[in-house]
Amino acid sequence: MMDSMNTTSARLLTLLSLLQTPREWPGSELAERLEVSPRTVRRDVDRLRDLGYPVQATMGTTGGYRLVAGKAMPPLLLDDEEAVAIAVGLRAAASHPVDGIDEASVRALAKLEQVLPPRLRHRVNTLGAATVSVLNGDESRVDPEILVVLAGATAAQERLRFAYEAADGTLTRRLVEPCRLVASGRHWYLLAYDNDRDDWRVFRTDRVSEPHPTGVRVPSRVPPDEDAAAFVTRKLYSTAPTYEVSATLHLPASEASRRLGLPADAFQRIDERTCRLHGPADTLEWLAAKLLILGCPFEVHDPPQLRTYLAELSSRAAHAAAPVPHAPAGEAADSGSSALPPGEKSDFG
């Protein structure tokens, strides 16, 4: 009896794997692949339907079975290459949060890495170490492995120990009860109850190291705000110097929101081609860089410090773009000869 159940279960998994290939499968071909009768195929399809998999059957010479979209997302079967590709993509999404899918990407990554075989985890780690993002190369990046540990402890309501480096470089050991992971701006933050300080704290995850779940599960605490993201945002702006920005962008509001990666409510529509940006910014350098790469004209109304900083950048850019005076004869070769060791060529020609 047990062997029969195992055989049926294995056959159902094989059938599900075949049906997840986006094509129409004739019943005769499925029967041949599974080495069973067409009647058994029909029974197995009914079993999959009972499990929640929406299998559609069509009649005729070109008919067959196919998996279609249903009301809920059923479990998926992945081969090795698919699992590695998804894990690498989720790691990239975790390292560079995307509005709307930030926390979901970490939860999905934690679930996938929990069941990822060691041989595939090695491939994922190798690919992750060999790739780098061009768009965010100057930002502090969080190790996806740390995010996975934090997400796992949060989901399990498990106390967590880790080392934490403060902004001034002070290193401390923390014992916390993690509540939520929140992506804000360019960083991930952990909202947690600090047991040693008997209060809620917000930790920047790229400053977390050596996280270790203690194995002690505790009842979930009620966070100080139902909206964890709003609480973290308020906490960050209450402790960091911020600037209230107001600028007119010669760009549609929806396009400005997409390019800057800011929520739609940060932009006020003026007309079809112009909008007004309102909101806080923690650093002038970051905001100036984002505005300059928008690729559109803009006018800054506030803060005056941003206008001053942009004027400084303009002066530097003008100096860098100014024609270089010609060196006297004989000096050009000497000045260029020291740029590279003898016999070496620049990769840029």
C-alpha beads as a LAMMPS data file, in Angstrom:
LAMMPS data file: protein, C-alpha beads

349 atoms
348 bonds

1 atom types
1 bond types

-500.0 500.0 xlo xhi
-500.0 500.0 ylo yhi
-500.0 500.0 zlo zhi

Masses

1 110.0

Atoms # bond

1 1 1 0.000 0.000 0.000
2 1 1 2.805 2.416 0.925
3 1 1 4.686 1.642 -2.305
4 1 1 1.521 2.389 -4.263
5 1 1 1.094 5.735 -2.492
6 1 1 4.740 6.635 -3.132
7 1 1 4.382 5.703 -6.806
8 1 1 1.219 7.793 -7.160
9 1 1 2.818 10.782 -5.394
10 1 1 5.929 10.608 -7.562
11 1 1 3.778 10.331 -10.705
12 1 1 1.707 13.358 -9.650
13 1 1 4.867 15.420 -9.161
14 1 1 6.128 14.368 -12.589
15 1 1 2.772 15.209 -14.154
16 1 1 2.739 18.594 -12.428
17 1 1 6.258 19.320 -13.662
18 1 1 5.209 18.549 -17.238
19 1 1 2.044 20.647 -17.034
20 1 1 4.011 23.648 -15.760
21 1 1 5.703 23.792 -19.159
22 1 1 3.556 26.340 -21.064
23 1 1 2.116 24.135 -23.793
24 1 1 -0.833 21.837 -24.552
25 1 1 -0.202 18.209 -23.532
26 1 1 -2.229 15.530 -25.362
27 1 1 -3.441 12.813 -23.009
28 1 1 -1.744 10.129 -25.087
29 1 1 1.633 11.881 -24.803
30 1 1 1.256 12.266 -21.046
31 1 1 0.334 8.584 -20.746
32 1 1 3.446 7.659 -22.709
33 1 1 5.670 9.917 -20.616
34 1 1 4.276 8.575 -17.340
35 1 1 4.055 4.977 -18.583
36 1 1 0.418 4.659 -17.544
37 1 1 -2.937 4.406 -19.280
38 1 1 -4.927 7.468 -20.482
39 1 1 -7.507 6.611 -17.824
40 1 1 -4.846 6.929 -15.098
41 1 1 -3.816 10.280 -16.554
42 1 1 -7.398 11.522 -16.244
43 1 1 -7.520 10.368 -12.604
44 1 1 -4.208 12.081 -11.837
45 1 1 -5.439 15.298 -13.444
46 1 1 -8.518 15.158 -11.210
47 1 1 -6.237 14.702 -8.179
48 1 1 -4.275 17.803 -9.136
49 1 1 -7.512 19.744 -9.492
50 1 1 -8.565 18.600 -6.014
51 1 1 -5.239 19.981 -4.730
52 1 1 -6.008 23.385 -6.223
53 1 1 -4.128 23.223 -9.511
54 1 1 -6.281 24.651 -12.328
55 1 1 -5.782 22.077 -15.100
56 1 1 -7.766 22.883 -18.232
57 1 1 -8.798 20.138 -20.697
58 1 1 -9.673 20.832 -24.329
59 1 1 -11.285 18.439 -26.789
60 1 1 -10.384 17.620 -30.383
61 1 1 -7.360 16.402 -32.297
62 1 1 -5.246 19.329 -31.073
63 1 1 -6.684 19.248 -27.573
64 1 1 -5.115 18.135 -24.359
65 1 1 -4.266 19.342 -20.875
66 1 1 -2.590 22.537 -19.722
67 1 1 -2.098 24.421 -16.472
68 1 1 -3.873 27.782 -16.487
69 1 1 -4.139 30.750 -14.141
70 1 1 -6.447 30.162 -11.194
71 1 1 -7.826 32.210 -8.325
72 1 1 -4.851 31.437 -6.074
73 1 1 -1.136 30.862 -6.609
74 1 1 -0.447 27.112 -6.351
75 1 1 2.951 25.666 -5.352
76 1 1 5.420 25.439 -8.249
77 1 1 8.010 22.831 -9.127
78 1 1 11.389 24.218 -10.212
79 1 1 14.306 22.491 -11.870
80 1 1 17.872 23.300 -10.769
81 1 1 18.445 26.106 -13.282
82 1 1 15.086 27.743 -12.511
83 1 1 15.710 27.632 -8.754
84 1 1 19.165 29.207 -9.151
85 1 1 17.818 31.923 -11.474
86 1 1 14.999 32.853 -9.080
87 1 1 17.314 32.849 -6.043
88 1 1 19.813 35.135 -7.788
89 1 1 17.013 37.484 -8.858
90 1 1 15.539 37.587 -5.350
91 1 1 18.973 38.326 -3.892
92 1 1 19.327 41.250 -6.271
93 1 1 15.875 42.530 -5.296
94 1 1 16.757 42.154 -1.610
95 1 1 20.044 44.035 -2.002
96 1 1 18.360 46.894 -3.871
97 1 1 14.800 47.276 -2.530
98 1 1 12.028 47.910 -5.044
99 1 1 8.927 49.752 -3.841
100 1 1 5.979 47.407 -3.457
101 1 1 7.903 44.101 -3.541
102 1 1 10.684 44.811 -1.052
103 1 1 9.503 42.767 1.946
104 1 1 7.910 40.098 -0.259
105 1 1 11.237 39.520 -2.029
106 1 1 12.969 38.809 1.297
107 1 1 10.200 36.460 2.462
108 1 1 10.343 34.551 -0.820
109 1 1 14.147 34.377 -0.654
110 1 1 13.988 32.998 2.902
111 1 1 11.524 30.289 1.845
112 1 1 13.579 29.310 -1.187
113 1 1 16.948 29.194 0.587
114 1 1 15.443 27.061 3.348
115 1 1 14.927 24.198 0.876
116 1 1 17.739 24.943 -1.582
117 1 1 20.119 21.947 -1.826
118 1 1 23.764 22.696 -0.880
119 1 1 24.991 22.219 -4.463
120 1 1 22.543 24.865 -5.724
121 1 1 23.260 27.215 -2.814
122 1 1 26.930 27.117 -3.819
123 1 1 26.012 28.113 -7.391
124 1 1 23.833 30.961 -6.120
125 1 1 26.628 32.230 -3.852
126 1 1 29.143 32.028 -6.695
127 1 1 26.893 33.990 -9.063
128 1 1 26.134 36.553 -6.369
129 1 1 29.824 37.101 -5.651
130 1 1 30.628 37.489 -9.344
131 1 1 27.976 40.114 -10.121
132 1 1 27.642 43.743 -9.094
133 1 1 25.020 46.420 -9.712
134 1 1 26.143 49.435 -11.702
135 1 1 23.230 51.588 -10.572
136 1 1 23.892 51.320 -6.854
137 1 1 27.619 50.730 -6.633
138 1 1 28.148 53.682 -4.263
139 1 1 25.580 52.621 -1.690
140 1 1 25.917 50.440 1.394
141 1 1 24.667 46.992 0.474
142 1 1 23.239 44.445 2.859
143 1 1 24.281 40.808 2.633
144 1 1 21.229 38.797 1.464
145 1 1 22.268 35.999 3.838
146 1 1 21.798 38.397 6.760
147 1 1 18.396 39.441 5.423
148 1 1 17.366 35.787 5.200
149 1 1 18.320 35.182 8.853
150 1 1 16.490 38.321 10.001
151 1 1 13.398 37.442 7.958
152 1 1 13.397 33.874 9.293
153 1 1 13.622 35.007 12.925
154 1 1 10.901 37.588 12.318
155 1 1 8.541 35.026 10.806
156 1 1 9.261 32.499 13.588
157 1 1 8.882 35.128 16.373
158 1 1 12.301 34.059 17.597
159 1 1 14.725 36.093 19.681
160 1 1 17.838 37.100 17.823
161 1 1 21.401 38.034 18.777
162 1 1 23.684 40.069 16.539
163 1 1 26.522 42.566 16.504
164 1 1 25.590 46.119 15.560
165 1 1 27.811 48.982 14.458
166 1 1 26.390 52.428 15.172
167 1 1 26.897 55.426 12.900
168 1 1 29.858 56.575 15.034
169 1 1 31.540 53.171 14.731
170 1 1 30.625 51.903 18.207
171 1 1 30.134 48.106 18.180
172 1 1 27.578 46.528 20.524
173 1 1 25.913 43.139 20.991
174 1 1 22.119 43.112 20.844
175 1 1 19.386 40.723 21.979
176 1 1 16.113 41.588 20.250
177 1 1 12.671 40.348 19.347
178 1 1 12.356 41.133 15.615
179 1 1 9.043 42.565 14.445
180 1 1 9.306 43.690 10.811
181 1 1 11.783 44.321 8.011
182 1 1 11.201 47.657 6.297
183 1 1 12.762 49.011 3.115
184 1 1 13.077 52.780 3.193
185 1 1 14.950 54.811 0.597
186 1 1 18.223 53.035 -0.122
187 1 1 18.388 50.787 2.943
188 1 1 16.730 47.918 4.796
189 1 1 15.783 48.452 8.450
190 1 1 14.813 45.992 11.181
191 1 1 12.138 47.111 13.625
192 1 1 12.686 45.121 16.830
193 1 1 12.168 45.213 20.572
194 1 1 15.571 45.511 22.289
195 1 1 15.449 43.313 25.392
196 1 1 18.505 44.884 27.033
197 1 1 17.211 48.437 26.555
198 1 1 13.573 47.546 27.175
199 1 1 12.386 49.623 24.222
200 1 1 11.730 49.538 20.482
201 1 1 14.708 50.165 18.224
202 1 1 15.326 50.539 14.478
203 1 1 18.473 48.869 13.103
204 1 1 20.022 49.479 9.687
205 1 1 20.631 45.993 8.368
206 1 1 23.878 46.758 6.528
207 1 1 25.337 47.492 9.994
208 1 1 24.194 44.130 11.378
209 1 1 26.686 41.251 11.532
210 1 1 26.812 37.740 12.998
211 1 1 23.036 37.304 13.414
212 1 1 22.135 34.158 15.358
213 1 1 18.595 33.023 16.241
214 1 1 18.506 31.907 19.874
215 1 1 15.852 29.234 19.427
216 1 1 13.655 30.979 22.013
217 1 1 10.217 31.788 20.652
218 1 1 8.265 34.614 22.262
219 1 1 4.730 35.984 21.877
220 1 1 4.574 38.759 19.328
221 1 1 4.677 42.254 20.802
222 1 1 2.337 44.974 19.642
223 1 1 4.470 47.441 17.646
224 1 1 4.326 51.138 18.559
225 1 1 2.457 51.813 15.307
226 1 1 0.214 49.559 13.214
227 1 1 2.076 50.806 10.142
228 1 1 5.646 49.611 10.724
229 1 1 6.957 51.459 7.667
230 1 1 5.465 54.760 8.838
231 1 1 6.962 54.287 12.305
232 1 1 10.426 53.547 10.886
233 1 1 10.222 56.587 8.598
234 1 1 9.262 58.888 11.476
235 1 1 12.027 57.440 13.652
236 1 1 14.648 57.968 10.966
237 1 1 13.649 61.548 10.252
238 1 1 13.506 62.384 13.968
239 1 1 17.132 61.329 14.490
240 1 1 18.797 62.374 11.229
241 1 1 19.321 65.807 9.692
242 1 1 16.789 66.225 6.898
243 1 1 15.924 68.816 4.314
244 1 1 12.457 69.689 3.053
245 1 1 12.751 69.690 -0.724
246 1 1 10.614 71.617 -3.181
247 1 1 11.512 71.551 -6.872
248 1 1 9.756 71.932 -10.202
249 1 1 10.549 69.109 -12.636
250 1 1 9.868 69.415 -16.352
251 1 1 8.706 65.820 -16.495
252 1 1 5.315 64.106 -16.111
253 1 1 4.620 63.175 -12.488
254 1 1 4.361 59.443 -13.207
255 1 1 7.678 59.416 -15.060
256 1 1 9.394 61.436 -12.324
257 1 1 8.133 58.973 -9.718
258 1 1 9.488 56.058 -11.743
259 1 1 12.903 57.582 -12.379
260 1 1 13.461 58.814 -8.830
261 1 1 11.994 55.711 -7.198
262 1 1 9.774 57.823 -4.927
263 1 1 6.065 57.302 -4.148
264 1 1 3.514 59.006 -6.370
265 1 1 2.247 61.233 -3.541
266 1 1 5.660 62.975 -3.460
267 1 1 4.769 64.664 -6.769
268 1 1 2.128 67.288 -7.488
269 1 1 0.966 67.455 -11.083
270 1 1 1.225 70.927 -12.622
271 1 1 0.370 69.956 -16.196
272 1 1 0.987 67.066 -18.564
273 1 1 4.718 67.789 -18.790
274 1 1 5.539 69.355 -15.420
275 1 1 5.253 68.428 -11.752
276 1 1 6.330 69.682 -8.334
277 1 1 8.447 67.506 -6.041
278 1 1 7.786 67.832 -2.286
279 1 1 9.305 65.803 0.521
280 1 1 12.183 65.196 2.924
281 1 1 15.732 64.200 1.924
282 1 1 18.468 63.019 4.260
283 1 1 21.482 64.005 2.142
284 1 1 21.993 66.814 -0.345
285 1 1 24.544 64.780 -2.315
286 1 1 22.127 61.927 -2.987
287 1 1 19.259 64.215 -3.976
288 1 1 21.440 66.377 -6.241
289 1 1 22.772 63.287 -8.026
290 1 1 19.256 61.913 -8.546
291 1 1 17.987 65.218 -9.914
292 1 1 20.919 65.631 -12.277
293 1 1 20.488 62.190 -13.839
294 1 1 16.764 62.741 -14.442
295 1 1 17.607 64.047 -17.887
296 1 1 15.189 66.981 -17.728
297 1 1 15.317 70.676 -16.742
298 1 1 14.372 71.463 -13.146
299 1 1 14.278 74.410 -10.726
300 1 1 14.985 74.059 -7.000
301 1 1 12.880 76.250 -4.714
302 1 1 14.024 74.807 -1.369
303 1 1 16.245 74.196 0.475
304 1 1 18.793 76.938 -0.280
305 1 1 21.577 74.514 0.696
306 1 1 20.638 72.335 -2.285
307 1 1 20.885 75.296 -4.668
308 1 1 24.312 76.125 -3.219
309 1 1 25.488 72.551 -3.605
310 1 1 24.239 72.374 -7.207
311 1 1 26.089 75.639 -7.955
312 1 1 29.287 74.069 -6.599
313 1 1 28.747 71.014 -8.779
314 1 1 28.139 73.252 -11.782
315 1 1 31.424 75.071 -11.141
316 1 1 33.312 71.779 -10.900
317 1 1 31.670 70.460 -14.061
318 1 1 32.476 73.657 -15.962
319 1 1 36.104 73.450 -14.842
320 1 1 36.321 69.806 -15.878
321 1 1 34.830 70.580 -19.303
322 1 1 37.112 73.559 -19.984
323 1 1 39.704 73.087 -22.772
324 1 1 43.047 71.823 -21.486
325 1 1 45.921 74.212 -22.370
326 1 1 48.429 72.727 -24.807
327 1 1 51.710 71.800 -23.148
328 1 1 54.948 73.143 -24.665
329 1 1 56.649 70.891 -27.215
330 1 1 58.392 67.954 -25.569
331 1 1 56.396 68.091 -22.308
332 1 1 53.297 66.260 -23.551
333 1 1 55.196 63.042 -24.102
334 1 1 56.900 63.308 -20.725
335 1 1 53.620 63.943 -18.879
336 1 1 51.932 61.028 -20.609
337 1 1 54.768 58.602 -20.146
338 1 1 54.313 58.488 -16.369
339 1 1 50.631 57.553 -16.544
340 1 1 51.311 53.828 -17.133
341 1 1 54.291 51.572 -16.483
342 1 1 56.546 50.950 -19.515
343 1 1 55.131 48.409 -21.937
344 1 1 51.519 48.586 -20.577
345 1 1 48.512 49.818 -22.520
346 1 1 45.327 51.376 -21.241
347 1 1 42.143 49.333 -21.668
348 1 1 40.490 52.496 -22.959
349 1 1 42.830 52.891 -25.970

Bonds

1 1 1 2
2 1 2 3
3 1 3 4
4 1 4 5
5 1 5 6
6 1 6 7
7 1 7 8
8 1 8 9
9 1 9 10
10 1 10 11
11 1 11 12
12 1 12 13
13 1 13 14
14 1 14 15
15 1 15 16
16 1 16 17
17 1 17 18
18 1 18 19
19 1 19 20
20 1 20 21
21 1 21 22
22 1 22 23
23 1 23 24
24 1 24 25
25 1 25 26
26 1 26 27
27 1 27 28
28 1 28 29
29 1 29 30
30 1 30 31
31 1 31 32
32 1 32 33
33 1 33 34
34 1 34 35
35 1 35 36
36 1 36 37
37 1 37 38
38 1 38 39
39 1 39 40
40 1 40 41
41 1 41 42
42 1 42 43
43 1 43 44
44 1 44 45
45 1 45 46
46 1 46 47
47 1 47 48
48 1 48 49
49 1 49 50
50 1 50 51
51 1 51 52
52 1 52 53
53 1 53 54
54 1 54 55
55 1 55 56
56 1 56 57
57 1 57 58
58 1 58 59
59 1 59 60
60 1 60 61
61 1 61 62
62 1 62 63
63 1 63 64
64 1 64 65
65 1 65 66
66 1 66 67
67 1 67 68
68 1 68 69
69 1 69 70
70 1 70 71
71 1 71 72
72 1 72 73
73 1 73 74
74 1 74 75
75 1 75 76
76 1 76 77
77 1 77 78
78 1 78 79
79 1 79 80
80 1 80 81
81 1 81 82
82 1 82 83
83 1 83 84
84 1 84 85
85 1 85 86
86 1 86 87
87 1 87 88
88 1 88 89
89 1 89 90
90 1 90 91
91 1 91 92
92 1 92 93
93 1 93 94
94 1 94 95
95 1 95 96
96 1 96 97
97 1 97 98
98 1 98 99
99 1 99 100
100 1 100 101
101 1 101 102
102 1 102 103
103 1 103 104
104 1 104 105
105 1 105 106
106 1 106 107
107 1 107 108
108 1 108 109
109 1 109 110
110 1 110 111
111 1 111 112
112 1 112 113
113 1 113 114
114 1 114 115
115 1 115 116
116 1 116 117
117 1 117 118
118 1 118 119
119 1 119 120
120 1 120 121
121 1 121 122
122 1 122 123
123 1 123 124
124 1 124 125
125 1 125 126
126 1 126 127
127 1 127 128
128 1 128 129
129 1 129 130
130 1 130 131
131 1 131 132
132 1 132 133
133 1 133 134
134 1 134 135
135 1 135 136
136 1 136 137
137 1 137 138
138 1 138 139
139 1 139 140
140 1 140 141
141 1 141 142
142 1 142 143
143 1 143 144
144 1 144 145
145 1 145 146
146 1 146 147
147 1 147 148
148 1 148 149
149 1 149 150
150 1 150 151
151 1 151 152
152 1 152 153
153 1 153 154
154 1 154 155
155 1 155 156
156 1 156 157
157 1 157 158
158 1 158 159
159 1 159 160
160 1 160 161
161 1 161 162
162 1 162 163
163 1 163 164
164 1 164 165
165 1 165 166
166 1 166 167
167 1 167 168
168 1 168 169
169 1 169 170
170 1 170 171
171 1 171 172
172 1 172 173
173 1 173 174
174 1 174 175
175 1 175 176
176 1 176 177
177 1 177 178
178 1 178 179
179 1 179 180
180 1 180 181
181 1 181 182
182 1 182 183
183 1 183 184
184 1 184 185
185 1 185 186
186 1 186 187
187 1 187 188
188 1 188 189
189 1 189 190
190 1 190 191
191 1 191 192
192 1 192 193
193 1 193 194
194 1 194 195
195 1 195 196
196 1 196 197
197 1 197 198
198 1 198 199
199 1 199 200
200 1 200 201
201 1 201 202
202 1 202 203
203 1 203 204
204 1 204 205
205 1 205 206
206 1 206 207
207 1 207 208
208 1 208 209
209 1 209 210
210 1 210 211
211 1 211 212
212 1 212 213
213 1 213 214
214 1 214 215
215 1 215 216
216 1 216 217
217 1 217 218
218 1 218 219
219 1 219 220
220 1 220 221
221 1 221 222
222 1 222 223
223 1 223 224
224 1 224 225
225 1 225 226
226 1 226 227
227 1 227 228
228 1 228 229
229 1 229 230
230 1 230 231
231 1 231 232
232 1 232 233
233 1 233 234
234 1 234 235
235 1 235 236
236 1 236 237
237 1 237 238
238 1 238 239
239 1 239 240
240 1 240 241
241 1 241 242
242 1 242 243
243 1 243 244
244 1 244 245
245 1 245 246
246 1 246 247
247 1 247 248
248 1 248 249
249 1 249 250
250 1 250 251
251 1 251 252
252 1 252 253
253 1 253 254
254 1 254 255
255 1 255 256
256 1 256 257
257 1 257 258
258 1 258 259
259 1 259 260
260 1 260 261
261 1 261 262
262 1 262 263
263 1 263 264
264 1 264 265
265 1 265 266
266 1 266 267
267 1 267 268
268 1 268 269
269 1 269 270
270 1 270 271
271 1 271 272
272 1 272 273
273 1 273 274
274 1 274 275
275 1 275 276
276 1 276 277
277 1 277 278
278 1 278 279
279 1 279 280
280 1 280 281
281 1 281 282
282 1 282 283
283 1 283 284
284 1 284 285
285 1 285 286
286 1 286 287
287 1 287 288
288 1 288 289
289 1 289 290
290 1 290 291
291 1 291 292
292 1 292 293
293 1 293 294
294 1 294 295
295 1 295 296
296 1 296 297
297 1 297 298
298 1 298 299
299 1 299 300
300 1 300 301
301 1 301 302
302 1 302 303
303 1 303 304
304 1 304 305
305 1 305 306
306 1 306 307
307 1 307 308
308 1 308 309
309 1 309 310
310 1 310 311
311 1 311 312
312 1 312 313
313 1 313 314
314 1 314 315
315 1 315 316
316 1 316 317
317 1 317 318
318 1 318 319
319 1 319 320
320 1 320 321
321 1 321 322
322 1 322 323
323 1 323 324
324 1 324 325
325 1 325 326
326 1 326 327
327 1 327 328
328 1 328 329
329 1 329 330
330 1 330 331
331 1 331 332
332 1 332 333
333 1 333 334
334 1 334 335
335 1 335 336
336 1 336 337
337 1 337 338
338 1 338 339
339 1 339 340
340 1 340 341
341 1 341 342
342 1 342 343
343 1 343 344
344 1 344 345
345 1 345 346
346 1 346 347
347 1 347 348
348 1 348 349
